[in-house]
Each structure stands twice: as C-alpha cells, then as structure tokens.
Amino acid sequence: MSATTVTYRPATPFDAPRIAALHAQSWQENYRGALTDEYLDREATAERLSVWTERFSQPNDDMQVMLAEAGNQLVGFCCVFLHHDPQDGALLDNLHVRAEYQGRGVGRRLIRWAAVIAVAADPENRLHLWVLKTNTSAAAVYRHLGGRTGRTESKQLVPGQPAPVEAICVHFDAEQLI
C-alpha cells in the first residue's frame, strides 16, 4: 500500500457506482453468515448499485454522503440521514472503509464529519447507527469512539433475504465526537 494522501469530499450522484462497489465489497468481507452467500456473491453488487442509484436519483437535503479517496480510489464513505428519528436523531446509515485503510484514521475522520453534520441539524447532538450483533470488530470501534449501546432489533437489510439479522443501536453524543 502506498502512502497516498487521503482526501475527503461530498459525494455526487456520479459517485453512486463507486459507493455501491465499496459497500458490496464491505458486506462481502464482513457479513458472511449474516447474509446468504448467494446474495453476497451473486447479487450484492447489483443490488447495492440499485440502492445507491435510487438514493441519488432525487435531491434529498437530509441525506449527506462524504467520500474518502486516495488518488482515484474510493477508500471509504459514510452516509448520514438527518432528522431520521425523533428519539435517536440523525442516522449514520453507512460507514465503510476498505480493509487496507482501516486503522489509519479514515473512519474516525468520516464519523467526525457525520457528527459535525448532526450537531448542525440537531440541537440535542443526537447521532445513532445500527451495527450487526455479529460484527463485533465494528462494535468495538464504536464503543472506543464513545458510542453507547442500546436496544437490539431485528433488521431486514436486504428485501428478499431469508431472515432478518440482529442489530444493536449505538448512540453518540455527536458533539463529543468533534
């Protein structure tokens, strides 16, 4: 891996294919056992492209997406939905970083950006995310960053998948992340 500088910028609709590809790759690497191999190996890339194309198809001021790039390569991204839940506040819906860039501060920078966006939109500084119960490494990172675990719910990540997965809600005081 080169020492290429990582830069950050807001996403545009033209970034949807790259976001979808990284999203699918991250799920393929981290969600084995939670989602079917059939979905991960044969359907995830196209399905994630459909999701991200749809998300960018209409202007939505409540959806904010930030990219982390090293040269021309997308190495991470996060997506925040502001005003998502009256109880939990803004939703950090996605935070994905390529495996070879993990531990280099990319995820920390992205979650800080999400916190800045959340604080600007919510006077109560609320930010939350859902992490799969089986994704213990991500849960540990969120706890290290000050996240407090809350309720557990069954989530249907992908329509048509055979069973929902157990996910834990993690709450942040967004101001503490900045």
Solvent accessible surface area in square Angstrom, and as a share of the most:
residue,aa,sasa,rsa
1,M,148,0.66
2,S,71,0.46
3,A,99,0.77
4,T,51,0.30
5,T,103,0.60
6,V,29,0.17
7,T,78,0.45
8,Y,55,0.21
9,R,79,0.29
10,P,90,0.56
11,A,18,0.14
12,T,56,0.32
13,P,78,0.49
14,F,184,0.77
15,D,9,0.04
16,A,5,0.04
17,P,75,0.47
18,R,82,0.30
19,I,0,0.00
20,A,1,0.01
21,A,51,0.40
22,L,1,0.01
23,H,0,0.00
24,A,1,0.01
25,Q,57,0.25
26,S,11,0.07
27,W,13,0.05
28,Q,51,0.22
29,E,91,0.41
30,N,66,0.34
31,Y,29,0.11
32,R,115,0.42
33,G,80,0.77
34,A,23,0.18
35,L,9,0.04
36,T,46,0.27
37,D,82,0.42
38,E,85,0.38
39,Y,2,0.01
40,L,0,0.00
41,D,82,0.42
42,R,177,0.64
43,E,76,0.34
44,A,1,0.01
45,T,77,0.45
46,A,70,0.54
47,E,38,0.17
48,R,14,0.05
49,L,72,0.36
50,S,70,0.45
51,V,38,0.22
52,W,0,0.00
53,T,73,0.43
54,E,119,0.54
55,R,57,0.21
56,F,31,0.13
57,S,61,0.39
58,Q,125,0.55
59,P,131,0.82
60,N,70,0.36
61,D,124,0.64
62,D,54,0.28
63,M,20,0.09
64,Q,59,0.26
65,V,9,0.05
66,M,17,0.08
67,L,0,0.00
68,A,0,0.00
69,E,17,0.08
70,A,8,0.06
71,G,55,0.53
72,N,147,0.75
73,Q,74,0.33
74,L,6,0.03
75,V,0,0.00
76,G,0,0.00
77,F,0,0.00
78,C,0,0.00
79,C,0,0.00
80,V,0,0.00
81,F,35,0.15
82,L,19,0.10
83,H,123,0.55
84,H,95,0.42
85,D,40,0.21
86,P,127,0.80
87,Q,131,0.58
88,D,3,0.02
89,G,2,0.02
90,A,2,0.02
91,L,14,0.07
92,L,5,0.02
93,D,48,0.25
94,N,13,0.06
95,L,34,0.17
96,H,17,0.08
97,V,18,0.10
98,R,40,0.15
99,A,56,0.43
100,E,77,0.34
101,Y,9,0.03
102,Q,103,0.46
103,G,86,0.83
104,R,104,0.38
105,G,32,0.31
106,V,4,0.02
107,G,19,0.19
108,R,92,0.34
109,R,132,0.48
110,L,0,0.00
111,I,1,0.00
112,R,100,0.36
113,W,46,0.16
114,A,0,0.00
115,A,0,0.00
116,V,72,0.41
117,I,36,0.18
118,A,0,0.00
119,V,42,0.24
120,A,90,0.70
121,A,28,0.22
122,D,13,0.07
123,P,128,0.80
124,E,119,0.54
125,N,27,0.14
126,R,63,0.23
127,L,1,0.01
128,H,4,0.02
129,L,5,0.03
130,W,61,0.21
131,V,6,0.04
132,L,8,0.04
133,K,111,0.47
134,T,106,0.61
135,N,23,0.12
136,T,96,0.56
137,S,78,0.51
138,A,22,0.17
139,A,9,0.07
140,A,46,0.36
141,V,81,0.46
142,Y,21,0.08
143,R,128,0.47
144,H,141,0.63
145,L,25,0.12
146,G,47,0.45
147,G,9,0.09
148,R,133,0.49
149,T,70,0.41
150,G,37,0.36
151,R,88,0.32
152,T,61,0.36
153,E,63,0.28
154,S,65,0.42
155,K,56,0.24
156,Q,90,0.40
157,L,53,0.26
158,V,5,0.03
159,P,115,0.72
160,G,80,0.77
161,Q,22,0.10
162,P,108,0.68
163,A,57,0.44
164,P,73,0.46
165,V,17,0.10
166,E,77,0.34
167,A,1,0.01
168,I,32,0.16
169,C,0,0.00
170,V,1,0.01
171,H,40,0.18
172,F,5,0.02
173,D,55,0.28
174,A,0,0.00
175,E,95,0.43
176,Q,141,0.63
177,L,14,0.07
178,I,106,0.54
